[in-house]
Amino acid sequence: MNFYEAETLEERIKIMHNLSQRFLNRASEIDETGIFPFANISDLKKSGYTSLTIPKEYGGKEISLYELVRLQEKLAEGDGSTALSIGWHMGIMKNLAEKRLWEQSLFKAVCEDVKKGALLNGAATEPQTGSPTRGGKPLTSARKAGQNWIINGRKTFTTMAPVLDYFIVSATIEESEKVGNFLIPRTATGIRIEETWNSIAMRGTASHDLVLENVQIPFEYFVEYIEPGNKKANGWLLHIPACYLGIAQAAQTYAINFAKEYSPNSIKGSIIELPNVQLKIGEMELELMKSRHFLYSVAKEWDSANKEERNKMQPVLGAVKMAVTNAAISIVDKSMRVVGARSLSLDNPLQRYYRDVRAGLHNPPMDDMTIQLLAKHAIRKNFDNNE
């Protein structure tokens, strides 16, 4: 059974569980060597997963945000790098389907390619500007040349670079100094990937540099104007906390299995019976419960909200990402305390989980920006209530 044959969320989660277990067997090699998980991405394509978020009218399943975060969480239990990588593609396609930001014929053509297995991701971060969420104007440039655009620049953190078929590139338009997004097919001349990714976390994401040298694309591949730093509500970004929640669950599962089996001769039975170990496991379970309720409820709220209601959800969306990601770090830390010094062995998956969940602090939105946003939200709400 593949994802298109499955009729219920429960059936799809079971399919993803089976894939996730397969990916878990490959995760150590991916992390140790830093190689991209080509086999995992191929399996996801064959299963039909990579086209689930495109509209039904173009052959997809148009799954809800709630379903997406559930599936992404389960996927991350097997391999965080694979989950985060494909999460960008899944989320961007969902966002485009919801907001219909692009001209219809172009969006339809991209959806048809995605149905056949094509993948896309954004390329917005640059060495000089840092995260685009902080408002830096891209140095990547776009200029008109007859019926085409010429794009020049360098983008960093281009996750899934080895297998992307489309790059959504932000650039400053020379004639107007406005900023826009451009759809660039991988087949365009002048594209080069520099393999710069050498992170200790999420090593398999292949988030290399994208180099654009006089890349020429059709005029209609300019897809939208954007405002750097203009932080809009984007439900699809919940794929990020879903990923780290899945890694946290994998850490707890490992810690419990270890505790059930580890029996030093200083005690009778295994350490799972020790009060201090059960305390740590209970604390992990509490954090997992709170994180799931927060993540799932906000995803469902997004699914049921209209456009106006969604536009007001930015504070709570940021709060979910911050709360869940920091909880995931805490859960992995507690798991390592249960396992002890063995958790620091390169042969132990907990040290990989520990490094991977730390990466969540640097995915958007960052904690400091979320706290500022929540403060402004609380102050504004107080003023409104007192008027």
QUIWOHU-V215023 format. One record per pair of residues at least 24 apart in sequence whose C-alpha atoms are under 7 Angstrom apart, sorted by the first residue. I is the first residue (numbers start at 1). J is the second residue. Records with the same first field share a line. If there is no record, write none. Layout:
# QUIWOHU-V215023
I->J / J
This chain:
# QUIWOHU-V215023
2->47 / 48
3->47 / 48 / 49
4->48
9->67
13->71
16->71 / 74 / 75
17->74 / 75
20->74 / 75 / 77 / 78
21->78
23->78 / 79
24->78 / 79
27->79
30->204
31->203 / 204
34->203 / 204
35->204
36->204 / 205 / 206
37->82 / 204
40->82
45->117
50->90
51->114 / 115
53->90 / 93 / 94
54->93 / 94 / 97 / 111
55->97
58->108 / 111 / 112
59->115
64->303
65->236 / 299 / 303
66->296 / 299 / 300
69->238 / 239 / 242
72->239 / 242 / 243
73->242 / 243 / 245 / 246
74->246
76->243 / 246 / 247
77->246 / 247 / 249 / 250
80->202 / 243 / 247
81->202 / 203 / 204 / 205
82->205
83->243
84->240 / 243
85->159 / 160 / 205
87->239
88->121
89->119 / 120 / 121
91->236 / 237 / 239
94->236
95->236
101->224
102->223 / 224
118->165
119->164 / 165 / 166
120->164 / 165 / 166 / 167
121->166 / 167 / 168
122->167 / 168 / 169
123->155 / 158 / 167 / 168 / 169 / 170
124->155 / 169 / 170
125->155 / 156 / 157
126->154 / 155 / 156
127->156
132->228 / 229
133->228 / 229 / 231
134->229
135->228 / 229
136->228
137->228
138->170 / 171 / 172
139->171 / 172
140->171 / 172
141->171 / 172 / 173 / 174
142->171 / 172 / 173 / 174
143->173 / 174 / 175
147->218 / 219
148->216 / 217 / 218 / 219
149->216 / 217 / 218 / 219
150->214 / 215 / 216 / 217
151->212 / 213 / 214 / 215 / 216
152->212 / 213 / 214 / 215
153->211 / 212 / 213
154->209 / 210 / 211 / 212
155->209 / 210 / 211
156->208 / 209 / 210
157->207 / 208 / 209
158->207 / 208 / 209 / 210
159->205 / 206 / 207 / 208
160->205 / 206 / 207
161->206 / 207 / 208
179->225 / 226 / 227
180->224 / 225 / 226
181->222 / 223 / 224 / 225 / 226
182->221 / 222 / 223
183->221 / 222 / 223
184->217
188->215 / 216
189->215 / 216
190->214 / 215
191->215
200->355
201->355 / 356 / 359
202->356
232->311 / 314
233->310 / 311 / 313 / 314
235->302 / 317
238->321
241->321 / 324 / 325
244->325 / 328 / 357 / 360
245->324 / 328
247->353
248->328 / 331 / 332
251->332 / 335 / 350 / 353
252->335
255->335 / 338 / 339
258->339
277->338
280->334
284->331 / 334
287->327
291->324
294->320
295->320
315->373 / 374
318->365 / 370
319->370
322->367
325->360
328->357
329->357 / 358
